[in-house]
Amino acid sequence: MGSSLEVADIFRRHGAAWRAARSGHLDRQQLRVMGAIEACRTATLGGHVWQCEDCNHTKTAYNSCRNRHCPKCQGAARAEWVAARCAELLPVPYFHVVFTLPGPVAAIAYHNKAEVYAILFRAATRALRVIAADPRHLGAQIGGVAVLHSWGQAMQHHPHVHCIIPGGGLAPDGSRWIACPEGFFLSVRVLGRLFRRLFLEQLARAHAAGRLRFSGTLASLADPATFKTQCSKLRRVDWVVYAKRPFGGPQQVLAYLGRYTHRVAIANSRLIDMVDGRIRLRWKNYRKEAVNKVMTLSASEFIRRFLLHVLPSGFHRIRHFGFMANGHRTAKIARCRELLETDREDSADPATAQDAPEAEPDPKGTDQSPACSCCGGRMHRITAIPRPMRGPTGQEWRPP
């Protein structure tokens, strides 16, 4: 049975003290995320009163904050996004490739999130496209979806990009579909080396242009010579690129996308309890064969780790690349379907995007009509609860 404890409960109980202890050291975006999660589905955001058509039972439902960092508000956004992706799936195996930044670079990334995360996306997707286009590997134009995660199971800063890619691509002249060898996409060793080179080249350009900032233990990296020495060290170590086994079909791709695209640092379902300012949570130690374990953190440390993963305002953590890039995705996917149609009858998995199950809608705040808890009848809105002009702290609160 799942715990009723939520991230919002931890923020409401211990957030004010945590903010006071770090006054002047929190950026605006972190404060807005905390305020949004604390206010989510409370009277602070207003709501509606529902009444059952059969037994007249009434229920009050408060509005969602809809912040992308809120564990309670990702269900509807995820369902809508996955439903839109249904029409883009191709009847081919899909591969999952993960690009991870080494620890020294992750430290730089934390203090330069917008700049370094963008470099991570560009280097990872460029490496995929360059190696795939090489006739010695695949010789095709590929496309895919890249999703940024900045955490591991213990909520520490661990930036990496998940890429979901169809197993093949368009020939350079667009005349045919070139399929990957069965069960194999691209060499992760070759990908890792090119990813490392592309990333460090772009990082060096950002440093030379003055777009990186350093402080604390990283302050010495502001010096060009010191930074160049650090980059030289990073060129001599392997960067982790991991390719998982291919998905079995479109249904599995959709299931994966639904689980991973709109994740936040920790789901409420992993929280066990909060006693005397200590939070217990479930986590998996993937270094020891994904062993399930229980971790205990102080409320202060839990909040610190959660806020490590707040993204810069306006930063896109889901991106399309190659023939799935936004500018020409519809036309390119239509061409891929046309070329694959001739092989459809001989395909081992005849499922198409249309065969994939529709994503089930997930309640978004008060937008969905709830069932009556007394008789199961249909409920309808009878009145709105206006949002107060000012939040509980006396300062005006606006949804991020």
Secondary structure, DSSP 8 states (H G I E B T S, - for coil): ------HHHHHHHHHHHHHHHTTTSS-HHHHHHHHHHHHTTSGGG-EEEEEETTT--EEEEE-----TT-TTSHHHHHHHHHHHHHTT--SS-EEEEEEE--HHHHHHHHHTHHHHHHHHHHHHHHHHHHHHHSTTTT-SB-EEEEEEEEE-TT--EEEEEEEEEESEEE-TTSSSEEE--TT--S-HHHHHHHHHHHHHHHHHHHHHTT-----GGGGGGGSHHHHHHHHHHHTTS---EEEE---SSHHHHHHHHHHHTT--SS-GGGEEEEETTEEEEEEEEGGGTTEEEEEEEEHHHHHHHHHTT---TT--SEEEEETTSTTTHHHHHHHHHHHHHTTGGG-S----GGGS--------TT-S--B-TTT--BEEEEEEE---SS-TTSS-----
